[in-house]
C-alpha cells in the first residue's frame, strides 16, 4: 500500500485519535485504588476496573491492526534519498524485514496487554491485595508508558514518517492543547497515586506504633470490607485507632508529614471517581502552568524528586508546546502585522519624498485595496516552485474570465495557456486612469471586478465591466503594423508605437489582469497565422469598444463627406437650371 493514498492518510488520523485516548486511559488505572475510611484500609474499585480494561483492550486492538498494516505499507528507501524525495519500496518481503528491524518490537511491547493481565489474572489469583495491586499497577503502567509515549507522541503532534497527518493549523493547535492537557493528566494521576502511597505509609506507621496484633492485614481490604466480615475485636481496635484515623484526617498542627500530598489525602477517601479525576487534573494543570511554584515538599526523597520532575516537565512544555501555540497565535496575526509594517514603510517613504497630502491619500487607498485583493501573497513567487502542468491548471482556473471575451472564446487552448502564462495581476483604485488619450498604449487589460468608463475623442462614453477588455487595439496593431512579412516572420520597424485615442477611467476599485506590450507581441509572433484569420479579426473588431467607436467615427465622417458632396451636386444642378 502506498503511504500517501487517501485511505492511509485517513487511517493515520483515526490512529492518532485512538493513540491519544490510549495515553489518557493508562493513568486512569491509578484511580482504581482508594481508601475505605470506615475501616482504614485500601480498596480496589472493581466496577471501574472492568470499564478501563475494556477500553484499554479496544485501543490495543486498534494499534494491533496498525501493526498488521505496517507489514504491507510501502516505505521510502533511505539509499534513494540522496537525490529527490526517494523511491518507494513495495515488495512485501522487504517491507516486512524493514519493519522487523525497525520499531516492531517496541510496537509489540506497547500493544501487549500488561495491565489487563495484572488485574484480571495475577492480582486475583496470586496476591489479591489492594496494596500489592497498587505496586504492580504502578510498575506495569510506568514501564509500558515510556515506550508508548515514544511511539505515540509523533502522532499526537501530527507527524509520521510519511509526512504531516493534520494539515490544518487549527487541528495542530488543538493537538498542542491536548498534549498539554495530557501532561497535566499524567502529573495529576501520579500525584493521586503517590498521595495514596503516603497514606499507606502513614497507616503502616500507625500499625507499627500500635499494639494491635496482625494489623498489617487490615490495611489491605482487597475487594472491600463491611461490618459483617470484620467483626472481631482486633479489627474493631484498628478501625478505632487514633493514629490510623489521623492518617485520613491529618490534624493541622502536626502528625504525618504529607508535604505536597496534603490535599490528596481527602481525595483518596472520595468515592466519586469524577470528582477525584477532575481535581487531580486541575492540580496537575496548575502545577505545570506555575512550574510548581507553590509546592513545598517534605523531606521525603521521592516527594522532592517528583516536585523536581514537575518543574522540569513544565519548563519543557513551555519551551516546546507553549512555544508552538505562541507561533500559531502569532501566525494568525502575521498578515496583519506585515500589513502594518508595510504601511509604516510607505508612510516613512512618503514623508521622506515630501509627497502632497492628495497623493498620500491615494497611495494609502491603493495599498489597502491591493492588500485586500492579494492578502500580501506574492502569487508569482508561489507559482514558480510548482510543476509546470500544475501551474497551467491553476492558471486555467484563475483565468476563466478570459473566455468571456469573444475573441479568446474562439482561440484554442494552447493560445489561451500562452496568454494566461503572461498575465499579471493588477489593482486600480477609484479615479485611476488605465489608458490616456495621446499616450502610448502599453498594455492590454482584462477586467475581473469593478466598473470603468471609456471616453473617446468624440466624447462618447462606453461603460466597461467584468469580462470586458481595454487596450485590445494593441493586438490588432501588432498584427498589422509591427511587421512587413505575413508568413509569421516578424521584422520590427523601429520607432513605431500605438498612441491611444481614448481615456479609460475607473469608476470603482478595479481588479484586473494585464498583458504588457512586449508579452503581447511575443504571443502574436508565436500564433500569427491563427490571429490573422478573418473570424478572429472580425470578432475582435465587433466586440471591441475601441474599434466600434472608431468605426462609428469613420461612418460619421463618410456620411458628412457624402452629405457635403450631395449638397454640392444639388447646388450645381440648381445653378445650371
PyMOL commands that set and color helices and strands:
alter all, ss='L'
color gray80, all
select helices_A, chain A and resi 6-32+46-70+78-82+92-101+104-111+114-127+130-156+169-209+216-219+233-239+242-248+259-268+273-289+301-319+321-332+334-352+357-374+379-384+388-398+400-404+406-409+413-422+473-481+517-526+528-531+534-543+545-576
alter helices_A, ss='H'
color red, helices_A
select strands_A, chain A and resi 33-36+41-44+75-76+88-89+159-160+163-164+220-222+424-428+433-435+443-449+452-456+461-464+469-470+502-506+510-516
alter strands_A, ss='S'
color yellow, strands_A
deselect
rebuild
show_as cartoon
